[in-house]
Structures are given as structure tokens and as C-alpha cells.
């Protein structure tokens, strides 16, 4: 696997660990809220790109729009990297959080991000790690 993909995977792992730390923090703190949203956005972007790398490299699928997060997520589901459509919901949340200027959405989604979404992110990390264990 090319070095760029390996580096992206390692960044993916570090970002997942950062989100794990957010689970232990006070969600009412403004810095925790904004930091968690930033970590979620970064992790999400790394996730779909790591999925794309895995789909191409290990599943041999190349007939999808590799610059489209939505298409990458749909293809990832079809090759078994995920089992449900929660990642499409996460994409919508990520897109909305980018425009959350007053923090209302961050407050709304904080608990969902550190619980439900984190569990799915961790599940993805476990599924993808087999491709990168010797890297």
C-alpha cells in the first residue's frame, strides 16, 4: 500500500483515540464541544478516505466516484466495511456542523457523537485494521 494511504490510516487511528478522550469530558464546556466537533469532522473526513483506499486496494473496486464521500460510503457498505446507513446520517451531521456558528448543533449532537457515532467509528477501525496491521 502506498505511503500516503498508510499515513492517512495512522492519522485515522490517532483521531479515533482523540474522540475516545472526548467521551470522558464535560459536554457542557464550550471548548470540549467545539473540540469534539472538530475531531468528529476530521475523523469523518479521514474515515471516508481510508474507506476509499481500502475499497480500491483490498476489494479491487474502482468504478465509483472516489472524490465523493457519499458514493464512497455506499460502496463501502456494498463491500462489507459497514453494515448500516448510519454513516450517511453522519455525513449529513458533519455537513451541518460545518455551519454551526452558535454551537446549538454541537450541543444537540455531542452525546450522539461520543456514544452512537463513536461506536460505529470504532467498529470501522476494527474492520479496517486488518488491512494495515503489517504497515
HELIX and SHEET records of a PDB file:
HELIX    1   1 UNK A    3  UNK A   22  1                                  20    
HELIX    2   2 UNK A   30  UNK A   59  1                                  30    
HELIX    3   3 UNK A   69  UNK A   78  1                                  10    
HELIX    4   4 UNK A   86  UNK A   97  1                                  12    
HELIX    5   5 UNK A  104  UNK A  112  1                                   9    
HELIX    6   6 UNK A  113  UNK A  117  3                                   5    
HELIX    7   7 UNK A  118  UNK A  132  1                                  15    
END                                                                             
